[in-house]
Amino acid sequence: MSKLDYFNVDRIRPEQVKTVEIGYRGTHWENVYWDIGAYNSWYTDFIGYVIGLHAEFDQASGFPIGGLQVYRVAANASSGVVTRGVNVGLSWFRPRLTYTFNYSYNKLITGDDDPIIPAFNTPLNKFNAGFNARDRKIPFTDLKRFGYGFNWKYVEGYTFEGSPQFTGPIPSYDMVDAQMSVKFPKQNLTVKVGASNLFGLVPLWDKNVPEEDRVDRAFNNDVYLVYGGPRIGRLAYVQLSYELITR
């Protein structure tokens, strides 16, 4: 006689959240802008998912036989879920030059015995820092038409939780973006050349990368943002902007 094994999941309920936020925005010394915030959220019936598995196992080897049937079912957390975080933004304005810095901290806290898979998919720490310049002198000329920018982004590694076959670690990564531009006022034209993920710094001190390969890996900085997804490399671009003036 056939036997049906099953697991029971309650009907999904809308999740509820209570959040406390505190923040500050202000300008100091006329050229430094701060934007700081912190939050704490308490979730009831947090919506994630649970995994069910139907399989037969070989008693000798312990390996599954006859294939696997995996079920991913949306469900509410059986215990409370808490998220908390901090965000810091800083901009320093100089004549024709701006420095920026942003940092965020986000943490998820769930019950140790809760089978829920929250799929938070947010790194604990990430930040970026950079600067942008405009109306600078073009080298060897007196023309103030040159602009350039630089940005460094770092993301701490975390576990990406998707479907069962797309759940796994995202390693820590960073990337450097750079661009420069030249204005042609008489033609109402701006030409910009740039690249995202020009290179990375993390491979230079990654102990899992052989020393002789670190520089090459830094300038071929392929990263992936989704477990099981494609790796993302360098993207170079040329942009032409024409300003249409009507009178």
N, C-alpha and C positions, 0 to 999 in steps of 0.2 A: 504494500500500500504506500503510495507516495505521501511524502510529508513536506509541508510548506513551512520553512523557517522565515520569520519576518521580524523586523523591528518597527516599533511604533513611534511616530513623530506627531506631536500635537499640531493642530491647525495653526497656521502662522498668524501671529498677532502684530498689530502695528507697534513698532518700537517707540518708546517714550524717552525723552532726554531732558535733564535739568542742567543748565550750564551757568557757571559764574565766570565772568570775564572782568579783567582789570587792565587798564592800559594808560599810556601817557604819550602825548604828541606835543612837541614843542620845538622852538628855534632858540638856539643859544649863540651868543657872540655874533649874531646877525648872519652867520653863514654855516652853521651846523644844525642840521635837522634830525631829531630823534623820533622814532616811532617804536614804542616798546609795548608788548602786550603779553598777558598770560591768561590761561583758561583752565577750567576743570569741569568735566562733563560726567554726569552719572546717568547711565543707561539702564532702563528697565525693558525687558524683552528685546534685547539687542538682536538684530537679525544677522545671522551668518549662515553656515550650513554644516551638516553632518554627513559622514560617509558610511554607506552600507555596502557590504561585500558578500556576494554569493559565490562560493567555490567549494570544491572537493579537494582534499589534500591527501597525498600519499603518506601513509602511516610510517613508512620506513624512512623516506627522505625528507618529509615535511614540506615538499614542494607541491604547489597546486597542480592538479591534473584536470583535463577537460575544459580548460579555459576559465576565465574570471568574468563575473558580472558585477560591475561597480555602480553604485547609485549615489548620486550627489543630490541631497534634499535640503531645501531651505528650511531653517528652523530658528527658533528663538533660544537665546541663552537661558540656561536654567538658573544662573546666578547673575549678580550684578556685574556690569562691565563699566570700567572707568577709563576715560582718556584725559590726558593732561598735556599741556604744552606751553612753550614760551617762544615768542617771536621778537626779534630785535632787528630794526632797520636804522641805518645811519647814513646820512649824506653830508658831505663836506663840500661846500661851494667855494671855488676860487675863481678869479677872473678867467673866463673861457676854459675852465677846467673843473670837473666834478668827480669826486671820489665817492664810491658807494660800498656799503657792506650790509649783508643780510644774513641772519642766522635763525634757524628754527629747530626746536626740540619737541618731539611728539612721542608720547609713550602710551601704550595700551596695557591695561591691567585686567585680567580675567581670573575667574576662579580656577584653582589647580585641578579640580575634579570635573570641570565643565567640559563636555565633549565638543562644544561648539568650536568651529573653525571661523574666526572673525573676519578673515580677509581684509585686515586693516591696510596692509600694503603701503606702509609709510615708514621711511627710515627714521631711526631715533634721532640722528643729527644730520643736518645738511647746512651748507652755507655757500655764499658766493661773495667775491670781492672784485672790484674793478675800478676803472676810471674812464672818463670820456673827455676829449678835448675838442674845441671848435675854434674856428677863426684864428688858427695859428699860422705862423709864417711858413710858406713853402721854402724848403732848403735852397739856399743860394739866391733867394729873391727877397723882395720886400712885400710880397703879396700875402695878405692874411686870409688865405682861402683853404687852408689845410686842416683836416680833422682826423682824429684817430680814436680808437677805443680798444679796451682790453678787459676781459672778464675771466675770472677763474671760479669754477664751480666744483664743489666736493659733495659727494653723497655717501654716507656710511652704509655698509652692507646690511641687508635684512633678508628675511624669508618672505618670498612672494607666494601668496596663497590664492590659487585659482582652482580650476578643475583638477581632479586627482593627478592627471598626467602633466599638468602645468603648475605644479607646486614644488618649489625648491629655492635655493639660495641665490640672491643677487649679490655679487661681490661688491666691495667698496670700489668706487670709481671717481674720477675727476676728469675735467676737460677744460681746455683753454680756448676761448673765442677771441678773435681779433679782427679789426676792420680799420680801413682808412678811407678818407674821401677828399675830393677836391671840388671846389665850386668854380663855376664859370659864370659870373654875374651877367655879362653881356648876352649870353645865350640862355640865361635862366635855367642852367643845367648843373646838376650835381652828379658826379661819378663816384660810386662807392665800390670798393673791392674788399672782400672779407672771407673768413672761413670760420665755421663752427667745429669744435673738437679738433683744433689745429694740432694739439698734442696733449699728453697727460703727464702728471708728475708722479702719480701713485706707482706706476711700473718701475720707477727709478729706485724705490726702496722696498719693492715687493720681494720678500725672501723666497717666494715660490717661483720666481723668474731667475734663470741663470744670469750672473753678472754680465756676461758677454752679450746677452740678448736684451738687456734692460733699455738701452737707448733706442734700439730698433722698435721695441714694444711701445715705448713712450710716444714715438712718432707714428705708430700704427695702432692707435689707441681705440680698438674696437670694444664697445661696451654694449650691454643689453639691459633694457629697462623692464622687460617682462620675461619671466622664466619660460623657456621654450620658444621665445620670440627671436627675431633676427638680431644680429649684432649691428650696431650703428657705428659707422666710421666718420671720416672727415667729409664735410660738405663745404665746398668753395662756391662763391657766387660773385657776380658782377651786377650792380644795380645802377640804372640810369633814371634819374628823377628830373622831370621837366616841370617847371612852375609856370602855369598858365596865368598870365596877367591880363585882366580885362579892365577896360576903362569906359 
